[in-house]
Every structure is written in structure tokens, then in C-alpha cells.
Amino acid sequence: DAKTTQPTSMDCAEGRAANLPCNHSTISGNEYVYWYRQIHSQGPQYIIHGLKNNETNEMASLIITEDRKSSTLILPHATLRDTAVYYCIVRGGNEKLTFGTGTRLTIIP
Amino acid sequence: DGGITQSPKYLFRKEGQNVTLSCEQNLNHDAMYWYRQDPGQGLRLIYYSQIVNDFQKGDIAEGYSVSREKKESFPLTVTSAQKNPTAFYLCASSQGWLRTDTQYFGPGTRLTVL
């Protein structure tokens, strides 16, 4: 059973911030939120993960709401190379990663 | 260069033949995984190994076999018992098995059974 809900697809103009939402309303206290992306015909690439605090790295920022029921991945200045399928995954304990169908993000020139 | 390598990138086999997909990592990770991806779908876990000489079935292990004789290697054999073997196969590894252990993926092998 999917623990997350993401829009099927989104477009974003090149150079603008891409904001990808994810709902995880049944998340429990010890579960982390992970984001991966997959460019066509390549292996998934780890982006970022967090528990309850907002996180930032060289690729993106992760904003988690105070109630932890949703999060947003932010790519601050999207480029054409950011076109990919983005997966939001909730993971806790010794569970495996469960990939849904993700959000297909298209960066428009 | 540290990372996960999978070979070959593309593989063609005749129906009824067994085929082995290679996965090697030089990240000194304890855990390794095999996933399968079908067009337009997410990844599904085939097998995983938390430590050398040990492995467990994932969600779709039927028709597949693995071995973990060395820490850095986790080959996957697709047997003739696998009904729909044509797919994109992805190998991953992580330092451990905790929820904080990030999985890193290889580039994948696309298997086509003719």
C-alpha cells in the first residue's frame, strides 16, 4: 500500500524554482521522508531525506510541515537536466524502500 | 571512483535461458538490493542481502536467485521460471539496513528476452 501521494506530472520553467509536493498523512513518528529522482533509463538518484526538520543540500531543499503529513521538495533553479521522475518515499524501521509511480517533472525551456 | 556498477547495460536472451546480471560496489556497504522496474511503474524489490552469505526474498523473488559470497558483489540470476523477465533491473547498496541508511543505485541493466 502506498504511503505517499504525489501529482502525476508537473511542468516548471527553466530557471524557476520547482516545488514538488508529497502527502504522507499516515506517517508515523519514526519514519523518514526520502526523495529520489530517476532520469529516463538510469538508476534512481538519491536527493535528500529528513525526519521533521527542514533539510538543505547542494541539490535541493526539503520542507516538512509541522504535523509531518506533507512535504515539499524544492529545486531552487531548475535546469533542463532536472527533467525526471521524482519519488517521495516514507521509510521507517527496517522497512524496504517502496517506490510509487512518482511525479514526472518536465522543465520547459 | 566509488560507486555501484552493473553490467552489461543491455542484455538479450532467448526464452528459456538463464541469465546472470552483475552488480559490484566499492563503497564498503554491508547491504545490497535488487529491484525490477517495468515501464511506467515504480521499483519492486526482488532480493536483498544485509550481510555477506545471507540474503532474503523481497516482494517478487519467484523465478530469481542470488548469491552473496563477497561483500562487494551481489549477482542476480534470472531463471527460466521467471514468466515475464523482460524489464529494467536495478541494483542498490547501503551502509546498513536502518531507516537512516541511504540506498544508492547503479545504472541498471535492461534485459530483453526474445
Interface residues (C-beta under 8 A of the other chain):
Chain A: N30 E31 Y32 Y34 Y36 S41 Q42 G43 P44 Q45 Y46 H49 Y87 R91 G92 G93 N94 E95 K96 L97 T98 F99 G100 T101 G102
Chain B: I4 Q6 Y33 Y35 G40 Q41 G42 L43 R44 L45 Y48 G58 F88 L90 A92 W97 L98 R99 T100 T102 Q103 Y104 F105 G106 P107 G108 R110
